[in-house]
Amino acid sequence: MTAVPGTGPTAPAATASPEAVGAPAPSPPPVPAGEADPARGAAPGPSFLAKAAAVTAALTVAGSLLGLVRDQVLAHFFGAGSDTDAFLVAWTVPEMAATLLIEDGLAFFLVPAFSAALARRAATTAAAGGDPVRALVRASLPKMALWFVAAGLALMAAAPPLVTLLAPGLPDPGLAVDCTRLTATCALTFGLAGYCSAALRAHQRFVAPAAVYVAYNAAIITVLFLFSAPLGVRAAALGVAIGGACMVLVQAPSLWRRLRRHRGGAAPASVAVPDARTAEEPAARLETAVIWTVLLFALCRQSQVLIERFLASSLPAGAISHLNYAQKVAQMPMVLSLMLCTVTFPVVARALADGDVRRARDRVERDLVLAGAVVLCGAAAVVACAPALVRLLFERGAFTGTDTATTAAVMRVYALGLLGHTLVGALARAHFSVGRTTWAPFAAMGIGIVATAGLGFLTVGSWGVYGIAGANAAGICVTAVLLLHALGPRALPLRTRAVVGQLARLALAAAGSAALGALCSHHAGPPALAVLAGGLVVAVAFLLGGGVVGARPCVYVLRRCAARAGADRRRDRGGAHVRGDVHAGGDGHAREDGRARRASLTARRALRPVTRKRRPHDR
């Protein structure tokens, strides 16, 4: 998302004096309205972060809504049968690619690398022998693009055994192989899109990265409507390939403008010129163990989806579809809650690059509590309104009432792990923002995956899809607890007890609001009214309950509402007082005022000049 205006205090970058160069200092390039330049200033202010998070959230909601429309179109054309299961097995490839290349993997090591390059740029002159950011791009992008191409070709060649490995009990593996070969193109397109997203976010440009899923889902929906009849479910896979290319096209112009804006020139005599090894030091970091720790963590996290689909492939047809639809809706609160962390991740990385550990720690603690408040309120709404929500979104065409009941029940189980998913996403950013090799996230995620697989194998036989969803929730919560306790002096020394206390208060408020919302939604009637009424009750009850137990985000919102209401009452009281001074004053005063007004009117009439036309009898 393009950055929102920088409103924080700025510190000018160190530049060479014009007298030393012998020429007037070049004027800095103008910063477009609604953006902030990290090379010119210190940390962005709270207003900048709030606006950036709001714009990111708005575009993310738009992309998520289009994703729901995409799932609705898919359910309308193909229902929850074997064709949809075949596509969803192939859909594993873009899901993995999105996590590895856009959302988690690349961003976790590229954002700190670009933040370090920007810090080096701010500490030296732009003309001092080359730009560290451009050196990083030159050293990393060509090599990574070759790796992306090789990965895509390997996925296309290995599609048959990959489908057999992912879903050995699939009724039509040939259809899944065709879809997998089409979706394998996202290894290149998602990789380039993730590179652009990380670079732009480090530059505090957020609009274009947040808009990628709008373009992606719009492309899939368009292709489904145009080609679902001749191509069948393969049209959805073709839409994935075209949507990935749209992701790159949305961001590439913005990144190109950012790189062209800072061009190096001839170094002045008074400025030391860094050698090639120093200029490409950030790029060298991309070839160390950091990249492997990040990618292994992201791959391990995404393997939860592989475990789910492997276990569900042995269940009756439609089980994978039920899990997919439930997860897509249930994860929306998690996506919204991580928007703030996405915006502040470059801020934390830049603070650590500058050596300001305290500012980074305070930012991470606030992000954890705020993200927890958002996701817990959303999870309560999902639990309360799950049947009505699924009925409203999907129950049409080939999607039957039985599918609605199963999907809603699975969605409620998934909601139990939403706080864990949010904490894992936020805490992983805190671990990797340090820019050093750390194996703690990968180890914690590995333990969580073992827990997910073990519980899934134990419960799938008796509980089916509900056991799979429960294993997912339990495993991710184990990972979140381990990651929270793994932060220490080498990373960020969080005040863990205070953070856990606030999250516990928010969880208590969410449990109470979910119960009230479910009761209201059950008796509301039509699905749309049930979702609206249940969501409203959950929001109000969560705020009030959180305020009672002392959850800081809820207390803050309630105080702001009370202050606003008090200001409105004082303004209304002031207006009434002025009106009372004019119109009130007792019966005697009213009579006196009436007599005075009549006397004044008579006097004015007496003094009025005669304007009547003279008639003949007046002579």
Sequence and secondary structure as in RCSB ss.txt:
>XXXX:A:sequence
MTAVPGTGPTAPAATASPEAVGAPAPSPPPVPAGEADPARGAAPGPSFLAKAAAVTAALTVAGSLLGLVRDQVLA
HFFGAGSDTDAFLVAWTVPEMAATLLIEDGLAFFLVPAFSAALARRAATTAAAGGDPVRALVRASLPKMALWFVA
AGLALMAAAPPLVTLLAPGLPDPGLAVDCTRLTATCALTFGLAGYCSAALRAHQRFVAPAAVYVAYNAAIITVLF
LFSAPLGVRAAALGVAIGGACMVLVQAPSLWRRLRRHRGGAAPASVAVPDARTAEEPAARLETAVIWTVLLFALC
RQSQVLIERFLASSLPAGAISHLNYAQKVAQMPMVLSLMLCTVTFPVVARALADGDVRRARDRVERDLVLAGAVV
LCGAAAVVACAPALVRLLFERGAFTGTDTATTAAVMRVYALGLLGHTLVGALARAHFSVGRTTWAPFAAMGIGIV
ATAGLGFLTVGSWGVYGIAGANAAGICVTAVLLLHALGPRALPLRTRAVVGQLARLALAAAGSAALGALCSHHAG
PPALAVLAGGLVVAVAFLLGGGVVGARPCVYVLRRCAARAGADRRRDRGGAHVRGDVHAGGDGHAREDGRARRAS
LTARRALRPVTRKRRPHDR
>XXXX:A:secstr
       S         HHHHTS         TT   TTTSSS  HHHHHHHHHHHHHHHHHHHHHHHHHHHHHH
HHHTTSHHHHHHHHHTHHHHHHIIIIIISHHHHHHHHHHHHHHHHHHHS TTSSS HHHHHHHHHHHHHHHHHHH
HHHHHHHTHHHHHHHH TT S HHHHHHHHHHHTTHHHHHHHHHHHHHHHHHTT  HHHHTHHHHHHHHHHHHHH
HHHHHHTTHHHHHHHHHHHHHHHHHHHHHHHHHHHHS      TTS    HHHHTHHHHHTTSHHHHHHHHHHHH
HHHHHHHHHHHHTTSSTTHHHHHHHHHHHHTHHHHHHHHHHHHHHHHHHHHHHTT HHHHHHHHHHHHHHHHHHH
HHHHHHHHHHHHHHHHHHH STT  HHHHHHHHHHHHHHHTTHHHHHHHHHHHHHHHTT S   HHHHHHHHHHH
HHHHHHHHHHHHHTHHHHHHHHHHHHHHHHHHHHHH  TTS    HHHHHHHHHHHHHHHHHHHHHHHHHHHTS 
SHHHHHHHHHHHHHHHHHHHHHHHT HHHHHHHHHHHHHHHHHHHHHHHHHHHHHHHH SHHHHHHHHHHHHHHH
HHHHHHHS       GGG 
